[in-house]
Amino acid sequence: EAAFIERRSITVEILNYRKSGEPYWVSLSLDPVGTDEHPEGYIALQTDITERKQLALRLEESERRTRTMLTSLTEVVFERDEEGRWMYLNPAWEELTGYSIAESLGRAAYEFVHPADVARKRETLEALRRGGQARVRERVRYVRKDGEIRWVDVLSTVRETQDGRKVSY
């Protein structure tokens, strides 16, 4: 009984070095030639992907730098969805409110606002959502997890995502 060998293409990315010592990246694809049971050899296709890899590394470094800056800020940086629910909060949120980021994400921003300011906060979020205002600066009382009240200056603006949703930050 003959063993069955499945035809498979293999693609790998390899870091090579030129004679000068300069590094370059290639994508190497190997495809079997012949029948499934008896490959006679392989065809190799090599593509220089150095530029793509360098762009990816620069993007990765930029993202790392941005994450580092956002996590080290003492000001709260946030993003809310169209309904005003937290989608992103940096660690300064925990220091300000006493709530963890995990327990805050997905909850409406006004849930953390002093009851006397909730109606105004909802109006502000609605104005941003409708597009009536592109940017809003307001002073709002937030209630910490321990019950302490903190006055906070909030600057919000809106951007439209690629799929047409409006998010505020």
Residue pairs with C-beta under 8 A, 6 or more apart in sequence:
2 37
3 37
4 36
4 37
5 36
5 37
5 38
5 39
6 36
7 31
7 32
7 36
7 39
8 32
9 29
9 30
9 31
9 32
10 29
10 30
11 27
11 28
11 29
11 30
12 27
12 28
13 25
13 26
13 27
13 28
13 49
13 53
14 25
14 26
14 28
15 23
15 24
15 25
16 23
16 24
16 25
16 26
17 23
17 24
18 24
23 50
24 48
24 50
25 48
25 49
25 50
25 52
25 53
26 46
26 47
26 48
26 49
27 46
27 47
27 49
28 44
28 45
28 46
29 44
29 45
29 46
29 47
30 42
30 43
30 44
31 42
31 43
31 45
32 39
32 41
32 42
33 39
33 40
33 41
33 42
33 43
34 40
34 41
70 77
70 90
71 90
71 91
73 90
73 92
74 92
74 95
75 92
76 89
76 90
76 92
76 93
76 96
76 152
77 88
77 89
77 90
77 92
77 169
78 86
78 88
78 89
78 90
78 93
78 109
78 169
79 86
79 87
79 88
79 167
79 168
79 169
80 86
80 87
80 109
80 125
80 156
80 167
80 168
80 169
81 87
81 165
81 167
82 129
82 165
82 166
82 167
83 108
84 108
84 109
84 110
84 122
84 125
84 129
84 168
85 106
85 107
85 108
85 109
86 104
86 105
86 106
86 107
86 108
86 109
87 105
87 167
88 105
88 169
89 101
89 104
89 105
91 101
93 99
93 101
93 104
94 100
94 101
96 142
96 144
96 150
96 152
97 104
97 112
97 142
97 144
97 145
97 150
98 144
98 145
98 146
98 148
99 112
99 144
99 145
104 112
109 121
109 125
110 118
110 121
110 122
110 125
112 142
112 143
113 121
113 140
113 141
113 142
113 143
114 140
114 141
114 142
114 143
114 149
116 141
117 140
117 141
120 138
120 140
121 138
121 140
124 136
124 138
124 156
125 168
127 133
127 136
128 136
128 156
128 157
128 158
128 166
128 168
129 158
129 166
129 168
131 158
131 166
134 157
134 158
135 155
135 156
135 157
136 154
136 155
136 156
136 157
137 153
137 154
137 155
137 156
138 153
138 154
138 156
139 151
139 152
139 153
139 154
140 151
140 152
140 154
141 149
141 150
141 151
141 152
142 149
142 150
142 151
142 152
143 149
143 150
144 150
156 168
156 169
157 168
157 169
158 166
158 167
158 168
159 166
159 167
159 168
159 169
160 166
160 167
161 167
